[in-house]
Amino acid sequence: MTKLSLHDVTHRYPARGRRGSIEALGPVSLSVGDGEFVAIIGPSGCGKSTLLRLIAGLDGPSAGQISLNGRRVTAPVPECGMVFQQFALFPWLSVRRNVGFALRPGMAREKTVDRLLDAVGLAGFADQFPAQLSGGMQQRAALARALAPDPEILLLDEPFGALDQQTRGLIQEMLEALWRTARRTMLLVTHDIDEALYLADRVLVMSARPGTILKEVDVPFPRPRAPTQRTDSAHAALKGRISDILRAEVMASMESSRDDRDI
Ligand code: ADP
C-alpha cells in the first residue's frame, strides 16, 4: 500500500537580497510504501531538507502534489514525526517529560514513555535533564520523543550526523530494531552510505541542486540487519556504486555553485 506519494514536486525559495528565486528542488516524483524505510542521499544543498519539510507540510511546494494516505498535504501533518541533527529537546524538561511531551497525561503515557526509554537504552536516565546527557543520549531521547505519538511516518534529517562513529553505530542498531518492531514508514536523509545501506529498504540518490532523484537502489540485505553487514562484499559493492554516482554529482554541485543557477 502506498503511504506517501509525490508527483512532480518542485520548490523555489525567494533569493535573499536580490530579485528572482532559487530553484531548490525537483521535479521529484516518488512513491513510498506503508512501512518502508527509504534513505535519501545526495550532495549538500541539493534540497534534501527541503524535501522533508514539504512532506511534513511545513512548507508548500511551488508546484506538484504531495499525498499522505491518499490525502493531499496542504498544512503541517500531525501524523509526521521529525528528528533533526540538532537534538531539539526542551532543556527545561526531564528526559521523561521530553519523551512524553506530545502525549496526554495518564497511565498510557507513562507506559509508552517507559517502553521507549527502554528501547533506546535510557531507562535509567528518565529524570535527568538534556544538559546532563551526552550527544548520543540526547539524540536517543529525541528519537524516543518523535516515536512516542506513534507517528505514521518518521522523517529523519541527518539525525546522527553530529555523533561520533561508535555512538552512531549503536543508535543505528536501535533504530533498525525500532523500525522492525513498529514498522512505521521512515525517510532518512543521510550523508553516510553505510548508514543508508544498513537501515533502508531503498536508497534514493539525488542530483545536485535542484535535486531530482537520479537513481533508486534497492537494498537486498535480509533483516534483522547485522552490524557486520558493512564488511560483506555485497555491501561494499553497492556502496561503491552509490559512491561513484555521488562523486559525479558532488562535482556537478561544485560546478553549479560556481555558475550559480539562480534565476
Ligand atoms: P540539503 O538538505 O540537501 O543540504 P536544503 O534543502 O537545505 O539542502 O537546501 C536546498 C537549497 O535551498 C540550498 O541551496 C539552500 O541554500 C537553499 N535554501 C534552503 N532553505 C532556504 C531558505 N529558507 N531561503 C532561501 N534558500 C534556502
py3Dmol code that shows the C-alpha trace and the ligand (Angstrom):
import py3Dmol

protein = """\
ATOM      1  CA  MET A   1       0.000   0.000   0.000  1.00  0.00           C
ATOM      2  CA  THR A   2       1.268   3.460  -0.867  1.00  0.00           C
ATOM      3  CA  LYS A   3       1.753   5.666   2.162  1.00  0.00           C
ATOM      4  CA  LEU A   4       3.311   8.688   0.582  1.00  0.00           C
ATOM      5  CA  SER A   5       3.363   9.915  -2.972  1.00  0.00           C
ATOM      6  CA  LEU A   6       4.938  12.910  -4.636  1.00  0.00           C
ATOM      7  CA  HIS A   7       4.112  13.958  -8.138  1.00  0.00           C
ATOM      8  CA  ASP A   8       6.374  16.425  -9.974  1.00  0.00           C
ATOM      9  CA  VAL A   9       7.150  18.335  -6.784  1.00  0.00           C
ATOM     10  CA  THR A  10       9.372  21.396  -7.103  1.00  0.00           C
ATOM     11  CA  HIS A  11      10.368  24.079  -4.650  1.00  0.00           C
ATOM     12  CA  ARG A  12      11.816  27.561  -5.058  1.00  0.00           C
ATOM     13  CA  TYR A  13      12.921  29.940  -2.346  1.00  0.00           C
ATOM     14  CA  PRO A  14      12.929  33.702  -2.771  1.00  0.00           C
ATOM     15  CA  ALA A  15      16.538  34.797  -3.410  1.00  0.00           C
ATOM     16  CA  ARG A  16      17.893  36.670  -0.421  1.00  0.00           C
ATOM     17  CA  GLY A  17      18.668  40.314  -1.118  1.00  0.00           C
ATOM     18  CA  ARG A  18      18.007  40.161  -4.820  1.00  0.00           C
ATOM     19  CA  ARG A  19      15.231  39.530  -7.268  1.00  0.00           C
ATOM     20  CA  GLY A  20      14.142  36.145  -8.502  1.00  0.00           C
ATOM     21  CA  SER A  21      14.239  32.799  -6.766  1.00  0.00           C
ATOM     22  CA  ILE A  22      16.439  29.835  -6.015  1.00  0.00           C
ATOM     23  CA  GLU A  23      15.454  26.549  -7.560  1.00  0.00           C
ATOM     24  CA  ALA A  24      15.990  24.286  -4.567  1.00  0.00           C
ATOM     25  CA  LEU A  25      14.280  21.046  -5.529  1.00  0.00           C
ATOM     26  CA  GLY A  26      12.770  18.941  -8.208  1.00  0.00           C
ATOM     27  CA  PRO A  27      10.866  17.929 -10.059  1.00  0.00           C
ATOM     28  CA  VAL A  28      10.608  14.911  -7.757  1.00  0.00           C
ATOM     29  CA  SER A  29       8.126  12.084  -8.171  1.00  0.00           C
ATOM     30  CA  LEU A  30       8.194   9.338  -5.597  1.00  0.00           C
ATOM     31  CA  SER A  31       6.083   6.639  -4.056  1.00  0.00           C
ATOM     32  CA  VAL A  32       6.817   5.193  -0.608  1.00  0.00           C
ATOM     33  CA  GLY A  33       5.063   2.074   0.644  1.00  0.00           C
ATOM     34  CA  ASP A  34       3.491   1.718   4.072  1.00  0.00           C
ATOM     35  CA  GLY A  35       6.185   0.598   6.492  1.00  0.00           C
ATOM     36  CA  GLU A  36       9.001   1.121   4.020  1.00  0.00           C
ATOM     37  CA  PHE A  37      12.358   2.546   5.148  1.00  0.00           C
ATOM     38  CA  VAL A  38      13.777   4.871   2.500  1.00  0.00           C
ATOM     39  CA  ALA A  39      17.148   6.623   2.733  1.00  0.00           C
ATOM     40  CA  ILE A  40      17.897   9.784   0.776  1.00  0.00           C
ATOM     41  CA  ILE A  41      21.449  10.640  -0.061  1.00  0.00           C
ATOM     42  CA  GLY A  42      22.775  13.498  -2.172  1.00  0.00           C
ATOM     43  CA  PRO A  43      25.182  16.431  -2.385  1.00  0.00           C
ATOM     44  CA  SER A  44      24.946  19.195   0.236  1.00  0.00           C
ATOM     45  CA  GLY A  45      22.408  21.828  -0.706  1.00  0.00           C
ATOM     46  CA  CYS A  46      20.567  19.627  -3.218  1.00  0.00           C
ATOM     47  CA  GLY A  47      17.238  20.054  -1.440  1.00  0.00           C
ATOM     48  CA  LYS A  48      17.025  17.048   0.911  1.00  0.00           C
ATOM     49  CA  SER A  49      15.872  19.034   3.956  1.00  0.00           C
ATOM     50  CA  THR A  50      13.512  20.974   1.740  1.00  0.00           C
ATOM     51  CA  LEU A  51      12.027  17.683   0.569  1.00  0.00           C
ATOM     52  CA  LEU A  52      11.390  16.548   4.157  1.00  0.00           C
ATOM     53  CA  ARG A  53       9.873  19.930   5.089  1.00  0.00           C
ATOM     54  CA  LEU A  54       7.493  19.698   2.147  1.00  0.00           C
ATOM     55  CA  ILE A  55       6.466  16.143   3.080  1.00  0.00           C
ATOM     56  CA  ALA A  56       5.816  17.274   6.674  1.00  0.00           C
ATOM     57  CA  GLY A  57       3.685  20.117   5.319  1.00  0.00           C
ATOM     58  CA  LEU A  58       5.910  22.754   6.951  1.00  0.00           C
ATOM     59  CA  ASP A  59       6.269  24.430   3.549  1.00  0.00           C
ATOM     60  CA  GLY A  60       4.091  24.159   0.459  1.00  0.00           C
ATOM     61  CA  PRO A  61       5.646  23.011  -2.836  1.00  0.00           C
ATOM     62  CA  SER A  62       5.966  25.622  -5.585  1.00  0.00           C
ATOM     63  CA  ALA A  63       4.453  23.071  -7.976  1.00  0.00           C
ATOM     64  CA  GLY A  64       3.321  19.457  -7.897  1.00  0.00           C
ATOM     65  CA  GLN A  65       1.438  17.412  -5.358  1.00  0.00           C
ATOM     66  CA  ILE A  66       2.211  15.512  -2.180  1.00  0.00           C
ATOM     67  CA  SER A  67      -0.236  12.999  -0.723  1.00  0.00           C
ATOM     68  CA  LEU A  68      -0.124  11.095   2.530  1.00  0.00           C
ATOM     69  CA  ASN A  69      -2.618   8.248   2.897  1.00  0.00           C
ATOM     70  CA  GLY A  70      -4.159   9.417  -0.380  1.00  0.00           C
ATOM     71  CA  ARG A  71      -4.915  12.884   1.021  1.00  0.00           C
ATOM     72  CA  ARG A  72      -3.227  15.973  -0.335  1.00  0.00           C
ATOM     73  CA  VAL A  73      -0.759  17.593   2.084  1.00  0.00           C
ATOM     74  CA  THR A  74      -1.624  21.286   2.398  1.00  0.00           C
ATOM     75  CA  ALA A  75      -0.762  22.037   6.040  1.00  0.00           C
ATOM     76  CA  PRO A  76       1.584  20.667   8.734  1.00  0.00           C
ATOM     77  CA  VAL A  77       0.927  16.953   9.015  1.00  0.00           C
ATOM     78  CA  PRO A  78       0.221  15.762  12.571  1.00  0.00           C
ATOM     79  CA  GLU A  79       0.967  12.138  11.585  1.00  0.00           C
ATOM     80  CA  CYS A  80       4.601  13.099  10.843  1.00  0.00           C
ATOM     81  CA  GLY A  81       7.356  12.758  13.435  1.00  0.00           C
ATOM     82  CA  MET A  82      10.663  14.505  12.831  1.00  0.00           C
ATOM     83  CA  VAL A  83      14.201  14.138  14.158  1.00  0.00           C
ATOM     84  CA  PHE A  84      16.922  16.630  13.220  1.00  0.00           C
ATOM     85  CA  GLN A  85      20.683  16.743  13.613  1.00  0.00           C
ATOM     86  CA  GLN A  86      20.325  19.265  16.432  1.00  0.00           C
ATOM     87  CA  PHE A  87      18.765  17.290  19.247  1.00  0.00           C
ATOM     88  CA  ALA A  88      15.974  19.836  19.800  1.00  0.00           C
ATOM     89  CA  LEU A  89      14.990  18.638  23.256  1.00  0.00           C
ATOM     90  CA  PHE A  90      13.398  21.061  25.697  1.00  0.00           C
ATOM     91  CA  PRO A  91      16.284  21.833  28.083  1.00  0.00           C
ATOM     92  CA  TRP A  92      13.961  22.652  30.998  1.00  0.00           C
ATOM     93  CA  LEU A  93      12.169  19.285  30.884  1.00  0.00           C
ATOM     94  CA  SER A  94      13.440  15.948  32.146  1.00  0.00           C
ATOM     95  CA  VAL A  95      14.035  13.139  29.663  1.00  0.00           C
ATOM     96  CA  ARG A  96      10.744  11.546  30.741  1.00  0.00           C
ATOM     97  CA  ARG A  97       8.798  14.760  30.182  1.00  0.00           C
ATOM     98  CA  ASN A  98      10.517  15.407  26.880  1.00  0.00           C
ATOM     99  CA  VAL A  99       9.631  11.951  25.566  1.00  0.00           C
ATOM    100  CA  GLY A 100       6.030  12.213  26.788  1.00  0.00           C
ATOM    101  CA  PHE A 101       5.631  15.815  25.658  1.00  0.00           C
ATOM    102  CA  ALA A 102       3.152  15.187  22.839  1.00  0.00           C
ATOM    103  CA  LEU A 103       1.068  12.669  24.807  1.00  0.00           C
ATOM    104  CA  ARG A 104      -1.917  13.228  27.052  1.00  0.00           C
ATOM    105  CA  PRO A 105      -1.141  12.719  30.756  1.00  0.00           C
ATOM    106  CA  GLY A 106      -2.096   9.364  32.215  1.00  0.00           C
ATOM    107  CA  MET A 107      -1.073   5.762  32.671  1.00  0.00           C
ATOM    108  CA  ALA A 108      -0.847   5.141  28.924  1.00  0.00           C
ATOM    109  CA  ARG A 109       1.641   7.981  28.572  1.00  0.00           C
ATOM    110  CA  GLU A 110       3.858   6.642  31.345  1.00  0.00           C
ATOM    111  CA  LYS A 111       3.755   3.155  29.816  1.00  0.00           C
ATOM    112  CA  THR A 112       4.658   4.435  26.354  1.00  0.00           C
ATOM    113  CA  VAL A 113       7.478   6.578  27.734  1.00  0.00           C
ATOM    114  CA  ASP A 114       8.859   3.657  29.777  1.00  0.00           C
ATOM    115  CA  ARG A 115       8.729   1.335  26.767  1.00  0.00           C
ATOM    116  CA  LEU A 116      10.521   3.806  24.524  1.00  0.00           C
ATOM    117  CA  LEU A 117      13.133   4.773  27.118  1.00  0.00           C
ATOM    118  CA  ASP A 118      13.837   1.090  27.490  1.00  0.00           C
ATOM    119  CA  ALA A 119      14.083   0.626  23.716  1.00  0.00           C
ATOM    120  CA  VAL A 120      16.628   3.430  23.360  1.00  0.00           C
ATOM    121  CA  GLY A 121      18.601   2.397  26.451  1.00  0.00           C
ATOM    122  CA  LEU A 122      17.692   5.403  28.598  1.00  0.00           C
ATOM    123  CA  ALA A 123      15.563   3.711  31.250  1.00  0.00           C
ATOM    124  CA  GLY A 124      17.971   4.801  33.978  1.00  0.00           C
ATOM    125  CA  PHE A 125      18.053   8.418  32.818  1.00  0.00           C
ATOM    126  CA  ALA A 126      14.363   9.339  32.839  1.00  0.00           C
ATOM    127  CA  ASP A 127      14.755  12.030  35.481  1.00  0.00           C
ATOM    128  CA  GLN A 128      17.898  13.629  34.074  1.00  0.00           C
ATOM    129  CA  PHE A 129      17.824  16.838  32.062  1.00  0.00           C
ATOM    130  CA  PRO A 130      19.176  17.099  28.496  1.00  0.00           C
ATOM    131  CA  ALA A 131      22.277  19.044  29.572  1.00  0.00           C
ATOM    132  CA  GLN A 132      23.264  16.108  31.795  1.00  0.00           C
ATOM    133  CA  LEU A 133      23.325  13.714  28.825  1.00  0.00           C
ATOM    134  CA  SER A 134      25.894  13.040  26.110  1.00  0.00           C
ATOM    135  CA  GLY A 135      25.057  13.930  22.488  1.00  0.00           C
ATOM    136  CA  GLY A 136      24.249  10.312  21.694  1.00  0.00           C
ATOM    137  CA  MET A 137      21.904  10.030  24.664  1.00  0.00           C
ATOM    138  CA  GLN A 138      20.177  13.269  23.734  1.00  0.00           C
ATOM    139  CA  GLN A 139      19.622  12.000  20.225  1.00  0.00           C
ATOM    140  CA  ARG A 140      18.216   8.724  21.571  1.00  0.00           C
ATOM    141  CA  ALA A 141      15.822  10.770  23.697  1.00  0.00           C
ATOM    142  CA  ALA A 142      14.872  12.830  20.618  1.00  0.00           C
ATOM    143  CA  LEU A 143      14.212   9.607  18.727  1.00  0.00           C
ATOM    144  CA  ALA A 144      12.022   8.303  21.564  1.00  0.00           C
ATOM    145  CA  ARG A 145      10.144  11.609  21.672  1.00  0.00           C
ATOM    146  CA  ALA A 146       9.479  11.521  17.928  1.00  0.00           C
ATOM    147  CA  LEU A 147       8.202   7.933  18.191  1.00  0.00           C
ATOM    148  CA  ALA A 148       6.033   8.483  21.282  1.00  0.00           C
ATOM    149  CA  PRO A 149       2.887   9.708  19.472  1.00  0.00           C
ATOM    150  CA  ASP A 150       3.281   6.654  17.195  1.00  0.00           C
ATOM    151  CA  PRO A 151       3.653   8.749  14.019  1.00  0.00           C
ATOM    152  CA  GLU A 152       2.580   7.144  10.774  1.00  0.00           C
ATOM    153  CA  ILE A 153       5.698   8.461   9.134  1.00  0.00           C
ATOM    154  CA  LEU A 154       9.023   9.407  10.680  1.00  0.00           C
ATOM    155  CA  LEU A 155      11.278  11.910   8.906  1.00  0.00           C
ATOM    156  CA  LEU A 156      14.901  11.833   9.996  1.00  0.00           C
ATOM    157  CA  ASP A 157      17.138  14.660   8.782  1.00  0.00           C
ATOM    158  CA  GLU A 158      20.761  13.596   9.305  1.00  0.00           C
ATOM    159  CA  PRO A 159      19.891  12.628  12.863  1.00  0.00           C
ATOM    160  CA  PHE A 160      23.250  11.031  13.625  1.00  0.00           C
ATOM    161  CA  GLY A 161      25.476  13.462  11.723  1.00  0.00           C
ATOM    162  CA  ALA A 162      26.847  15.128  14.856  1.00  0.00           C
ATOM    163  CA  LEU A 163      27.665  11.887  16.689  1.00  0.00           C
ATOM    164  CA  ASP A 164      30.934  10.009  16.848  1.00  0.00           C
ATOM    165  CA  GLN A 165      31.238   6.781  14.862  1.00  0.00           C
ATOM    166  CA  GLN A 166      30.859   4.450  17.852  1.00  0.00           C
ATOM    167  CA  THR A 167      27.733   6.145  19.193  1.00  0.00           C
ATOM    168  CA  ARG A 168      26.305   6.392  15.721  1.00  0.00           C
ATOM    169  CA  GLY A 169      26.663   2.645  15.198  1.00  0.00           C
ATOM    170  CA  LEU A 170      24.800   1.901  18.426  1.00  0.00           C
ATOM    171  CA  ILE A 171      21.936   4.252  17.616  1.00  0.00           C
ATOM    172  CA  GLN A 172      21.656   2.844  14.112  1.00  0.00           C
ATOM    173  CA  GLU A 173      21.186  -0.594  15.661  1.00  0.00           C
ATOM    174  CA  MET A 174      18.487   0.779  17.960  1.00  0.00           C
ATOM    175  CA  LEU A 175      16.713   2.465  15.075  1.00  0.00           C
ATOM    176  CA  GLU A 176      16.800  -0.698  12.988  1.00  0.00           C
ATOM    177  CA  ALA A 177      15.260  -2.638  15.872  1.00  0.00           C
ATOM    178  CA  LEU A 178      12.646   0.089  16.464  1.00  0.00           C
ATOM    179  CA  TRP A 179      11.720   0.058  12.788  1.00  0.00           C
ATOM    180  CA  ARG A 180      11.327  -3.734  12.823  1.00  0.00           C
ATOM    181  CA  THR A 181       9.050  -3.570  15.866  1.00  0.00           C
ATOM    182  CA  ALA A 182       6.942  -0.570  14.864  1.00  0.00           C
ATOM    183  CA  ARG A 183       7.025  -0.987  11.042  1.00  0.00           C
ATOM    184  CA  ARG A 184       6.419   2.687  10.523  1.00  0.00           C
ATOM    185  CA  THR A 185       7.268   4.403   7.285  1.00  0.00           C
ATOM    186  CA  MET A 186      10.625   6.131   7.660  1.00  0.00           C
ATOM    187  CA  LEU A 187      12.538   8.567   5.474  1.00  0.00           C
ATOM    188  CA  LEU A 188      16.136   9.160   6.434  1.00  0.00           C
ATOM    189  CA  VAL A 189      18.363  11.868   4.985  1.00  0.00           C
ATOM    190  CA  THR A 190      21.993  10.932   5.465  1.00  0.00           C
ATOM    191  CA  HIS A 191      25.459  11.542   4.046  1.00  0.00           C
ATOM    192  CA  ASP A 192      26.600   8.152   5.247  1.00  0.00           C
ATOM    193  CA  ILE A 193      26.220   5.422   2.603  1.00  0.00           C
ATOM    194  CA  ASP A 194      26.923   2.669   5.161  1.00  0.00           C
ATOM    195  CA  GLU A 195      24.117   4.026   7.329  1.00  0.00           C
ATOM    196  CA  ALA A 196      21.727   4.115   4.350  1.00  0.00           C
ATOM    197  CA  LEU A 197      22.574   0.527   3.381  1.00  0.00           C
ATOM    198  CA  TYR A 198      22.338  -0.711   6.957  1.00  0.00           C
ATOM    199  CA  LEU A 199      18.929   0.839   7.643  1.00  0.00           C
ATOM    200  CA  ALA A 200      16.975   1.264   4.434  1.00  0.00           C
ATOM    201  CA  ASP A 201      14.969  -0.910   2.065  1.00  0.00           C
ATOM    202  CA  ARG A 202      15.667   1.540  -0.736  1.00  0.00           C
ATOM    203  CA  VAL A 203      18.190   4.320  -1.253  1.00  0.00           C
ATOM    204  CA  LEU A 204      17.340   7.361  -3.363  1.00  0.00           C
ATOM    205  CA  VAL A 205      20.392   9.105  -4.765  1.00  0.00           C
ATOM    206  CA  MET A 206      19.690  12.738  -5.520  1.00  0.00           C
ATOM    207  CA  SER A 207      21.272  15.008  -8.099  1.00  0.00           C
ATOM    208  CA  ALA A 208      22.898  18.351  -7.402  1.00  0.00           C
ATOM    209  CA  ARG A 209      20.529  21.295  -6.838  1.00  0.00           C
ATOM    210  CA  PRO A 210      17.774  21.492  -7.850  1.00  0.00           C
ATOM    211  CA  GLY A 211      17.665  17.932  -6.500  1.00  0.00           C
ATOM    212  CA  THR A 212      15.948  15.269  -8.530  1.00  0.00           C
ATOM    213  CA  ILE A 213      16.072  11.511  -7.994  1.00  0.00           C
ATOM    214  CA  LEU A 214      18.989  10.315 -10.029  1.00  0.00           C
ATOM    215  CA  LYS A 215      18.933   6.677  -9.035  1.00  0.00           C
ATOM    216  CA  GLU A 216      16.891   4.341  -6.854  1.00  0.00           C
ATOM    217  CA  VAL A 217      18.828   1.467  -5.357  1.00  0.00           C
ATOM    218  CA  ASP A 218      17.029  -1.445  -3.709  1.00  0.00           C
ATOM    219  CA  VAL A 219      18.854  -2.782  -0.668  1.00  0.00           C
ATOM    220  CA  PRO A 220      18.575  -6.570  -0.806  1.00  0.00           C
ATOM    221  CA  PHE A 221      20.092  -7.456   2.598  1.00  0.00           C
ATOM    222  CA  PRO A 222      17.938  -9.575   4.922  1.00  0.00           C
ATOM    223  CA  ARG A 223      16.581  -8.329   8.246  1.00  0.00           C
ATOM    224  CA  PRO A 224      17.397  -8.134  11.013  1.00  0.00           C
ATOM    225  CA  ARG A 225      20.453  -6.407   9.608  1.00  0.00           C
ATOM    226  CA  ALA A 226      23.710  -7.425  11.213  1.00  0.00           C
ATOM    227  CA  PRO A 227      26.185  -4.718  12.209  1.00  0.00           C
ATOM    228  CA  THR A 228      28.814  -6.844  10.437  1.00  0.00           C
ATOM    229  CA  GLN A 229      26.925  -6.359   7.155  1.00  0.00           C
ATOM    230  CA  ARG A 230      29.242  -3.437   6.402  1.00  0.00           C
ATOM    231  CA  THR A 231      32.155  -5.785   5.920  1.00  0.00           C
ATOM    232  CA  ASP A 232      30.307  -8.023   3.413  1.00  0.00           C
ATOM    233  CA  SER A 233      31.368  -7.875  -0.216  1.00  0.00           C
ATOM    234  CA  ALA A 234      27.780  -7.301  -1.439  1.00  0.00           C
ATOM    235  CA  HIS A 235      27.512  -4.278   0.865  1.00  0.00           C
ATOM    236  CA  ALA A 236      30.861  -2.968  -0.351  1.00  0.00           C
ATOM    237  CA  ALA A 237      29.826  -3.401  -3.992  1.00  0.00           C
ATOM    238  CA  LEU A 238      26.569  -1.480  -3.512  1.00  0.00           C
ATOM    239  CA  LYS A 239      28.400   1.189  -1.541  1.00  0.00           C
ATOM    240  CA  GLY A 240      30.876   1.548  -4.395  1.00  0.00           C
ATOM    241  CA  ARG A 241      28.071   2.003  -6.924  1.00  0.00           C
ATOM    242  CA  ILE A 242      26.352   4.702  -4.866  1.00  0.00           C
ATOM    243  CA  SER A 243      29.644   6.359  -4.062  1.00  0.00           C
ATOM    244  CA  ASP A 244      30.521   6.626  -7.780  1.00  0.00           C
ATOM    245  CA  ILE A 245      27.167   8.248  -8.594  1.00  0.00           C
ATOM    246  CA  LEU A 246      27.559  10.636  -5.673  1.00  0.00           C
ATOM    247  CA  ARG A 247      31.094  11.629  -6.539  1.00  0.00           C
ATOM    248  CA  ALA A 248      29.975  12.676 -10.026  1.00  0.00           C
ATOM    249  CA  GLU A 249      27.091  14.639  -8.511  1.00  0.00           C
ATOM    250  CA  VAL A 250      29.227  16.379  -5.914  1.00  0.00           C
ATOM    251  CA  MET A 251      31.462  17.562  -8.778  1.00  0.00           C
ATOM    252  CA  ALA A 252      28.349  18.764 -10.595  1.00  0.00           C
ATOM    253  CA  SER A 253      27.172  20.548  -7.454  1.00  0.00           C
ATOM    254  CA  MET A 254      30.523  22.364  -7.222  1.00  0.00           C
ATOM    255  CA  GLU A 255      30.123  23.433 -10.846  1.00  0.00           C
ATOM    256  CA  SER A 256      26.560  24.596 -10.284  1.00  0.00           C
ATOM    257  CA  SER A 257      27.554  26.707  -7.276  1.00  0.00           C
ATOM    258  CA  ARG A 258      30.262  28.272  -9.450  1.00  0.00           C
ATOM    259  CA  ASP A 259      27.967  29.213 -12.319  1.00  0.00           C
ATOM    260  CA  ASP A 260      25.061  29.926  -9.917  1.00  0.00           C
ATOM    261  CA  ARG A 261      21.916  28.627 -11.453  1.00  0.00           C
ATOM    262  CA  ASP A 262      19.691  31.098  -9.640  1.00  0.00           C
ATOM    263  CA  ILE A 263      17.232  32.908 -11.842  1.00  0.00           C
TER     264      ILE A 263
END
"""
ligand_1 = """\
27
ADP
P 20.213 19.923 1.698
O 19.333 19.499 2.835
O 20.273 18.918 0.589
O 21.592 20.336 2.134
P 18.426 22.202 1.589
O 17.089 21.633 1.338
O 18.747 22.644 2.972
O 19.548 21.207 1.018
O 18.633 23.463 0.649
C 18.478 23.405 -0.782
C 18.847 24.755 -1.367
O 17.895 25.737 -0.964
C 20.196 25.296 -0.906
O 20.814 25.956 -1.977
C 19.847 26.247 0.216
O 20.810 27.273 0.308
C 18.513 26.804 -0.270
N 17.638 27.149 0.863
C 17.255 26.331 1.862
N 16.421 26.970 2.707
C 16.284 28.232 2.221
C 15.547 29.391 2.623
N 14.767 29.351 3.713
N 15.649 30.514 1.864
C 16.424 30.551 0.772
N 17.125 29.482 0.323
C 17.066 28.336 1.027
"""
view = py3Dmol.view(width=600, height=400)
view.addModel(protein, "pdb")
view.setStyle({"model": 0}, {"cartoon": {"style": "trace"}})
view.addModel(ligand_1, "xyz")
view.setStyle({"model": 1}, {"stick": {}})
view.zoomTo()
view.show()
